[in-house]
Amino acid sequence: LSLEFAEQIAAIMMRAAKSIPGRAFARQQVAAFSSVRSADPAAPLKGKMPKEVSTPEEAMAAHLKPGDMVFIQGIAATPNPLVDAMVDLAKKKEMKGIRTIHMHLEGKSPVPDEEAAKYITPLSLFTGGNLRAAVNNNWAEYCPIFLHEIASLFKKQIHTPDIALVQVSPPDEHGYVSLGTSVDCTRAALQHCKSSIAMINKHMPRTIGDGLVHISYFDTIWKHDKAMYTVDPVEPSAIEKKIGGYIAELIPDGATLQMGIGNIPNAVLAQLGNHKHLGIHTEMFSDGMLPLVDSGVIDNSRKITHTGRTVTSFLLGSQNLYNYVDNNPGVEVLECEYTNAPSVIAKCPQMHAINSCIEVDLTGQAASDSIGTRIFSGFGGQVDFLRGAAMSDGGKPIL
């Protein structure tokens, strides 16, 4: 469903709750909407501190109920022990009607087997390899949506998570933790959920930007030190290097870059060593950019907004990448409704958005989210950046 149509349905429910006697369910939905948090996650909640538990099972048992919607922070920040505890508890207590909502997850999916699928139905906003079979076998649902619009699902109360599961860095001396590698839509979900559980992990890098949250904002915390999920760079093939060389020739000095996922973007980056004054405004920051930062090719000096700083929404890569961004004010990890807004992207001078697709037909139609009728991934931010780059002065959308 489009956001506009979903908003119309929500408005009808609101009017029904106010004007039609006996519609208890509709009234309950409106009352539930009023119970979500309104305070900003960066603002300390006076007189409130989270309850600390010793196991993920204890954390989930205190919150999970049949019919709940559970938001799960994704990508490298996926709090896998909390997800596993949710699955085990749902099976044990036969909690039906649980739904999860999230972007791409790492580790085991919320429906690792047919038994779990009896009780849990994921709603995937971007589908990774661990959930593709579930989506295509109707164990999970897929919602096509632009990345910059995901926060609207929560802010407009189209979906209101009952619980948010996140992984954060340890608190600093002022009580602030960081959402680390994945701020994206997590901050919006956290602000509009009814309760939250944080897994505090000393290995989570403390990133600067929108991901700083005061510890009082959480209801339950569980301390567990676990190595971060990593993806080491892969050497591009000869064909990928050739394509990367063609694209590198299109990029002028002083350009601002967005790189999507895949070997082609990495092959492009590997061939930009002789460029000057490049900038980064992207949704994903990965290892391929680090050599250009170290050599001074990427200095963000020509950017009009966030001059001198790299802007991203989430990170995925090696431990070397996570070490680089830890407590680094030169990298701002911001909400994807901002980083991916075409109007914001268009303000970047000579914005060059470089992305990969799965199929292109003879009329020029491209598919990046599916293969035939099979869902492979999702829209993500590709269309956001292609539109923004097309509107940028001197920009180029490259697919």
C-alpha positions as CSV (number, residue, x, y, z in Angstrom):
1,L,0.0,0.0,0.0
2,S,1.1,3.6,-0.7
3,L,1.7,5.9,2.3
4,E,-1.2,8.1,1.1
5,F,-3.7,5.2,1.0
6,A,-2.5,3.9,4.4
7,E,-3.0,7.4,5.8
8,Q,-6.6,7.5,4.5
9,I,-7.4,4.2,6.2
10,A,-5.9,5.5,9.5
11,A,-8.0,8.6,9.2
12,I,-11.2,6.5,8.7
13,M,-10.3,4.5,11.8
14,M,-9.9,7.7,13.8
15,R,-13.2,9.1,12.7
16,A,-14.9,5.8,13.4
17,A,-13.5,5.7,16.9
18,K,-14.9,9.2,17.6
19,S,-18.3,8.9,16.0
20,I,-19.6,5.4,16.0
21,P,-20.7,3.8,19.3
22,G,-19.6,0.3,20.1
23,R,-16.4,0.4,18.0
24,A,-14.2,-0.6,21.0
25,F,-11.4,-1.9,18.8
26,A,-11.0,1.4,16.9
27,R,-11.0,3.3,20.2
28,Q,-8.3,1.0,21.5
29,Q,-6.2,1.7,18.5
30,V,-6.5,5.4,18.9
31,A,-5.7,5.1,22.7
32,A,-2.6,3.0,21.8
33,F,-1.4,5.7,19.4
34,S,-1.5,8.3,22.2
35,S,0.7,6.1,24.5
36,V,3.8,6.1,22.2
37,R,6.8,8.2,23.3
38,S,7.0,11.8,22.4
39,A,10.3,12.8,24.1
40,D,13.4,13.0,21.9
41,P,15.7,10.1,22.5
42,A,18.6,12.5,23.1
43,A,16.7,14.1,26.0
44,P,17.3,12.5,29.5
45,L,14.0,11.3,31.1
46,K,14.1,12.7,34.6
47,G,13.6,10.2,37.3
48,K,13.6,7.2,35.0
49,M,16.3,4.5,34.5
50,P,16.1,1.2,32.7
51,K,15.9,-2.1,34.5
52,E,19.0,-4.2,34.0
53,V,18.5,-8.0,33.4
54,S,21.0,-10.8,33.3
55,T,19.7,-12.8,30.2
56,P,18.0,-12.0,26.9
57,E,15.2,-14.4,27.9
58,E,14.5,-12.4,31.0
59,A,14.4,-9.2,28.9
60,M,11.9,-10.7,26.4
61,A,9.7,-12.3,29.0
62,A,9.1,-8.9,30.6
63,H,7.8,-7.3,27.3
64,L,6.7,-9.8,24.7
65,K,3.0,-10.6,24.3
66,P,0.8,-12.3,21.7
67,G,0.0,-9.9,18.9
68,D,2.9,-7.6,19.5
69,M,4.8,-5.8,16.7
70,V,8.5,-5.8,17.3
71,F,11.0,-3.5,15.6
72,I,14.5,-4.9,15.1
73,Q,17.5,-2.8,14.4
74,G,19.3,-4.2,11.4
75,I,22.4,-4.8,9.4
76,A,25.6,-5.0,11.5
77,A,23.7,-3.9,14.5
78,T,21.2,-6.7,14.5
79,P,20.8,-7.8,18.2
80,N,20.8,-11.5,17.4
81,P,20.6,-12.8,21.0
82,L,17.5,-10.8,21.6
83,V,15.9,-12.0,18.4
84,D,16.8,-15.6,19.2
85,A,15.2,-15.2,22.7
86,M,12.1,-13.7,21.1
87,V,11.7,-16.7,18.8
88,D,12.3,-19.2,21.6
89,L,9.7,-17.5,23.9
90,A,7.1,-17.3,21.1
91,K,7.4,-21.0,20.5
92,K,7.5,-22.0,24.1
93,K,4.5,-19.9,25.1
94,E,2.7,-20.4,21.7
95,M,2.4,-16.6,21.3
96,K,0.5,-16.1,18.1
97,G,0.2,-13.0,16.0
98,I,3.6,-11.6,16.6
99,R,4.9,-9.4,13.8
100,T,8.4,-8.0,13.3
101,I,9.3,-5.0,11.3
102,H,12.8,-4.1,10.1
103,M,15.3,-3.6,7.3
104,H,17.9,-6.1,6.3
105,L,18.9,-8.3,9.3
106,E,22.1,-10.3,9.8
107,G,22.3,-13.7,11.6
108,K,19.3,-16.0,11.9
109,S,15.9,-14.6,10.7
110,P,12.9,-14.2,13.0
111,V,11.4,-17.2,11.2
112,P,14.3,-19.7,11.1
113,D,11.9,-22.7,10.7
114,E,8.3,-23.6,10.0
115,E,7.5,-23.9,13.7
116,A,8.5,-20.2,14.3
117,A,6.4,-19.2,11.3
118,K,3.3,-20.3,13.2
119,Y,3.8,-17.5,15.7
120,I,5.9,-14.8,14.0
121,T,5.4,-13.0,10.7
122,P,8.2,-10.6,9.6
123,L,7.4,-7.5,7.7
124,S,10.6,-6.8,5.7
125,L,11.3,-3.3,4.5
126,F,14.5,-4.5,2.7
127,T,15.1,-8.2,2.4
128,G,18.4,-9.9,3.0
129,G,19.6,-13.4,2.2
130,N,18.4,-14.8,5.5
131,L,14.8,-13.8,4.8
132,R,14.4,-14.3,1.0
133,A,13.1,-17.8,1.2
134,A,10.6,-16.9,3.9
135,V,9.3,-14.0,1.8
136,N,8.9,-16.0,-1.3
137,N,7.3,-18.9,0.7
138,N,4.8,-16.6,2.3
139,W,6.2,-17.0,5.8
140,A,7.1,-13.3,5.7
141,E,5.8,-10.2,4.1
142,Y,7.7,-7.6,2.0
143,C,6.8,-3.9,1.8
144,P,8.3,-2.0,-1.1
145,I,9.3,1.4,0.2
146,F,11.9,4.1,-0.4
147,L,14.4,4.3,2.4
148,H,13.7,8.0,3.1
149,E,10.0,7.2,3.7
150,I,10.5,4.4,6.3
151,A,10.5,6.8,9.3
152,S,7.1,8.0,8.2
153,L,5.6,4.6,8.9
154,F,6.4,5.2,12.6
155,K,5.9,9.0,12.7
156,K,2.5,8.8,11.1
157,Q,1.6,5.8,13.2
158,I,0.9,3.6,10.2
159,H,2.9,1.0,12.2
160,T,3.5,1.4,16.0
161,P,6.0,-1.1,17.4
162,D,5.1,-2.4,20.8
163,I,8.8,-3.2,21.4
164,A,12.0,-2.0,19.8
165,L,15.1,-4.3,20.0
166,V,18.4,-2.4,19.5
167,Q,22.1,-2.9,20.1
168,V,24.1,0.1,21.5
169,S,27.5,1.2,22.7
170,P,28.2,1.5,26.5
171,P,27.0,4.8,28.0
172,D,29.5,7.7,28.3
173,E,30.0,9.8,31.5
174,H,26.8,11.7,30.7
175,G,24.7,8.6,30.2
176,Y,24.6,8.6,26.4
177,V,24.8,5.5,24.3
178,S,25.2,5.3,20.5
179,L,23.1,3.3,18.0
180,G,26.5,2.7,16.4
181,T,26.5,1.2,12.9
182,S,22.8,1.6,12.1
183,V,20.9,4.9,12.8
184,D,18.9,4.7,9.5
185,C,15.2,4.2,10.6
186,T,16.1,2.9,14.1
187,R,15.9,6.3,15.8
188,A,12.4,6.9,14.4
189,A,11.2,3.5,15.5
190,L,12.7,4.0,18.9
191,Q,11.0,7.3,19.4
192,H,7.6,5.9,18.4
193,C,7.6,2.5,20.1
194,K,5.8,1.7,23.3
195,S,8.8,0.0,25.0
196,S,12.4,-0.8,24.2
197,I,15.2,-3.2,25.1
198,A,18.8,-2.3,24.5
199,M,21.7,-4.8,24.3
200,I,24.8,-2.9,25.5
201,N,27.9,-4.2,23.7
202,K,31.4,-2.7,24.2
203,H,32.3,-3.7,20.6
204,M,29.7,-1.5,19.1
205,P,31.4,1.6,17.8
206,R,30.3,4.9,19.2
207,T,29.3,6.9,16.2
208,I,28.5,10.6,16.1
209,G,25.3,12.1,14.8
210,D,21.6,11.2,15.3
211,G,22.4,7.9,17.0
212,L,23.2,9.4,20.5
213,V,20.4,8.3,22.9
214,H,20.2,8.8,26.6
215,I,20.2,5.6,28.6
216,S,17.0,6.7,30.5
217,Y,15.1,6.3,27.2
218,F,15.3,2.5,27.4
219,D,13.0,0.4,29.5
220,T,15.3,-2.7,29.8
221,I,19.0,-3.2,29.2
222,W,21.1,-6.3,28.9
223,K,24.9,-6.1,28.9
224,H,26.5,-8.6,26.5
225,D,29.9,-8.2,24.7
226,K,29.8,-9.8,21.3
227,A,32.0,-9.4,18.2
228,M,30.3,-7.2,15.6
229,Y,29.1,-8.7,12.3
230,T,31.8,-8.0,9.7
231,V,32.1,-8.2,5.9
232,D,35.6,-8.1,4.5
233,P,36.2,-6.5,1.1
234,V,36.1,-8.8,-1.9
235,E,38.5,-8.3,-4.8
236,P,36.5,-7.2,-7.9
237,S,36.7,-9.4,-11.0
238,A,38.3,-8.3,-14.2
239,I,34.9,-7.4,-15.7
240,E,33.9,-5.5,-12.6
241,K,37.2,-3.5,-12.7
242,K,36.6,-2.7,-16.4
243,I,33.1,-1.4,-15.6
244,G,34.5,0.5,-12.6
245,G,37.1,2.2,-14.9
246,Y,34.4,3.4,-17.3
247,I,32.4,4.9,-14.4
248,A,35.5,6.5,-12.8
249,E,36.1,8.5,-16.0
250,L,32.6,10.1,-15.5
251,I,33.5,11.5,-12.1
252,P,35.1,14.9,-11.9
253,D,37.2,16.4,-9.1
254,G,35.1,17.9,-6.4
255,A,32.2,15.5,-6.9
256,T,30.1,14.2,-4.0
257,L,29.6,10.4,-4.1
258,Q,27.1,7.9,-3.0
259,M,28.0,4.2,-3.4
260,G,25.5,1.4,-3.2
261,I,26.1,-2.2,-2.3
262,G,28.1,-4.5,-4.5
263,N,31.5,-5.1,-6.2
264,I,30.9,-2.5,-8.9
265,P,30.9,0.5,-6.5
266,N,34.0,-0.9,-4.8
267,A,35.6,-1.3,-8.2
268,V,34.9,2.4,-9.0
269,L,36.4,3.6,-5.7
270,A,39.5,1.6,-6.3
271,Q,40.2,3.7,-9.4
272,L,39.7,7.1,-8.0
273,G,43.1,7.4,-6.5
274,N,44.1,10.4,-8.7
275,H,41.0,12.4,-8.1
276,K,40.9,15.5,-5.8
277,H,38.5,16.9,-3.2
278,L,35.8,14.2,-3.4
279,G,33.0,14.2,-0.8
280,I,30.7,11.5,0.6
281,H,27.0,11.8,1.2
282,T,25.7,8.3,1.2
283,E,23.3,5.8,2.9
284,M,26.0,3.2,3.4
285,F,29.6,3.7,4.3
286,S,32.0,0.8,3.7
287,D,35.6,-0.2,3.5
288,G,36.1,0.8,-0.2
289,M,36.1,4.5,0.8
290,L,38.8,4.2,3.5
291,P,41.9,4.2,1.2
292,L,40.6,7.4,-0.4
293,V,40.1,9.0,3.0
294,D,43.7,8.0,4.1
295,S,45.2,9.4,0.9
296,G,43.3,12.7,1.1
297,V,41.3,12.1,-2.1
298,I,38.1,12.2,0.1
299,D,38.2,15.4,2.1
300,N,34.6,16.6,1.8
301,S,36.0,20.2,1.3
302,R,33.7,21.1,-1.7
303,K,30.5,20.1,0.0
304,I,28.0,22.8,0.7
305,T,26.3,21.0,3.6
306,H,28.3,19.1,6.3
307,T,31.5,20.5,4.8
308,G,34.6,18.5,5.9
309,R,32.5,15.6,7.1
310,T,31.4,12.3,5.7
311,V,27.6,11.7,5.9
312,T,26.0,8.2,6.0
313,S,23.1,6.4,7.6
314,F,24.5,3.0,8.3
315,L,27.8,1.1,8.1
316,L,28.7,-2.4,7.0
317,G,32.2,-3.7,6.6
318,S,35.3,-4.9,8.4
319,Q,36.5,-4.3,11.9
320,N,38.9,-1.8,10.4
321,L,35.9,0.2,9.3
322,Y,34.3,0.1,12.7
323,N,37.5,1.2,14.4
324,Y,37.7,4.1,12.0
325,V,34.2,5.5,12.8
326,D,34.5,4.9,16.5
327,N,34.2,8.3,18.2
328,N,35.1,10.0,15.0
329,P,33.5,13.4,14.5
330,G,34.6,13.4,10.9
331,V,31.8,10.8,10.1
332,E,28.2,11.7,10.9
333,V,25.7,8.8,11.0
334,L,22.3,10.4,10.5
335,E,18.7,9.3,10.0
336,C,17.9,8.0,6.6
337,E,14.8,10.3,6.2
338,Y,17.4,13.1,6.0
339,T,20.4,11.4,4.3
340,N,18.1,9.9,1.6
341,A,15.7,12.8,1.0
342,P,16.1,13.7,-2.7
343,S,15.8,17.4,-1.8
344,V,18.8,17.1,0.6
345,I,20.8,15.0,-1.9
346,A,20.2,17.5,-4.7
347,K,22.0,20.2,-2.6
348,C,25.2,18.3,-2.8
349,P,27.4,19.7,-5.6
350,Q,28.1,17.4,-8.6
351,M,26.3,14.5,-6.8
352,H,27.2,11.2,-8.4
353,A,25.1,8.2,-7.3
354,I,26.6,4.9,-8.3
355,N,24.4,1.8,-7.9
356,S,23.9,-1.7,-9.3
357,C,20.9,-3.4,-10.7
358,I,19.9,-7.1,-11.3
359,E,18.3,-6.8,-14.7
360,V,17.8,-4.3,-17.5
361,D,15.6,-4.9,-20.5
362,L,15.9,-3.6,-24.1
363,T,13.6,-0.6,-23.3
364,G,15.8,0.6,-20.5
365,Q,13.6,-0.7,-17.6
366,A,15.8,-1.7,-14.7
367,A,15.0,-4.1,-11.7
368,S,17.1,-4.0,-8.6
369,D,14.7,-5.5,-6.0
370,S,13.4,-8.6,-7.7
371,I,14.1,-11.4,-10.2
372,G,10.9,-12.0,-12.1
373,T,8.3,-12.5,-9.4
374,R,10.8,-13.4,-6.7
375,I,11.8,-10.7,-4.2
376,F,15.6,-10.4,-3.9
377,S,16.2,-7.3,-1.8
378,G,14.2,-4.1,-1.9
379,F,14.1,-0.5,-3.1
380,G,16.4,0.7,-0.3
381,G,17.9,4.1,-1.1
382,Q,18.8,3.5,-4.8
383,V,15.8,5.5,-6.2
384,D,16.3,8.2,-3.6
385,F,19.8,8.9,-4.7
386,L,19.1,8.5,-8.4
387,R,16.5,11.2,-8.2
388,G,18.6,13.4,-6.0
389,A,21.7,13.1,-8.2
390,A,19.5,13.9,-11.3
391,M,18.5,17.2,-9.6
392,S,22.0,18.1,-8.4
393,D,23.9,20.8,-10.2
394,G,26.4,18.9,-12.3
395,G,25.2,15.6,-10.8
396,K,24.9,12.2,-12.5
397,P,22.8,9.2,-11.6
398,I,24.7,6.1,-12.7
399,L,23.2,2.6,-12.7
